[in-house]
Amino acid sequence: MTAQRPPLRERVVLVTGASGNVGRRVVARLASAEGVRRVVALDVREPDRQARREDVEYEIGDICDPALGKLLEQLGVDSVVH
């Protein structure tokens, strides 16, 4: 007899370097992934207007900034892709 795993709750995922080539691809995959409720894209620069997705939140910031922890808490982020 095997125990069933409880379903994963939906995640709020922050992606660092989200304006770069790889970051944009990761953001796009996560935005359509099952189990992901919200994607937050973080980068030190503003993304190109045509690269922005309506289903993604964009934040300007640096992962070296000590205030990042506060931002993660405010946004309810529980997973980070770096």
C-alpha positions in Angstrom: 0.0 0.0 0.0 1.4 3.4 -1.0 0.5 6.7 0.5 -0.8 9.4 -1.8 1.1 12.6 -1.8 -1.0 15.7 -1.1 -1.2 18.0 -4.1 1.3 20.8 -4.3 -0.1 24.2 -3.6 0.2 26.7 -6.3 3.5 28.6 -6.2 4.4 32.2 -6.5 7.7 32.1 -8.4 10.3 34.9 -8.7 12.8 34.7 -11.6 16.0 36.6 -11.4 17.7 37.9 -14.6 14.2 37.8 -16.2 15.0 40.3 -19.0 17.8 38.2 -20.4 17.5 35.6 -23.1 17.3 32.6 -20.8 15.3 34.5 -18.2 12.6 35.3 -20.7 12.3 31.7 -21.6 12.1 30.5 -18.0 9.4 33.2 -17.3 7.4 32.1 -20.3 7.5 28.4 -19.3 6.6 29.1 -15.7 3.7 31.4 -16.7 2.0 28.5 -18.4 3.1 25.8 -16.0 0.6 23.8 -13.9 1.0 24.6 -10.2 2.3 28.1 -10.7 -0.2 30.8 -9.6 1.9 33.8 -10.3 5.3 34.7 -11.8 7.3 37.7 -10.8 10.1 38.7 -13.2 13.0 40.5 -11.5 15.9 42.2 -13.3 18.1 45.3 -12.9 16.8 46.7 -16.1 13.3 47.3 -17.5 12.3 44.6 -20.0 11.5 45.6 -23.6 7.9 46.5 -24.1 7.4 43.8 -26.7 9.0 41.2 -24.4 6.5 41.8 -21.5 3.8 39.3 -20.8 0.4 40.3 -19.4 0.3 37.3 -17.1 3.6 38.2 -15.4 4.5 40.8 -12.8 7.7 42.8 -13.4 9.9 44.3 -10.7 13.1 46.2 -11.1 15.7 45.2 -8.6 19.1 43.7 -7.8 19.6 40.4 -6.1 22.5 42.0 -4.1 20.1 44.5 -2.5 19.4 43.7 1.1 15.8 44.9 0.6 15.1 41.9 -1.7 14.0 39.8 1.3 11.3 42.4 2.1 10.1 42.4 -1.5 9.9 38.6 -1.5 7.8 38.7 1.6 5.5 41.5 0.3 4.9 39.6 -3.0 4.3 36.2 -1.2 7.1 34.5 -3.2 7.8 31.0 -2.1 10.1 29.9 -4.9 13.0 31.6 -6.6 14.7 30.6 -9.9 18.2 32.2 -10.0 
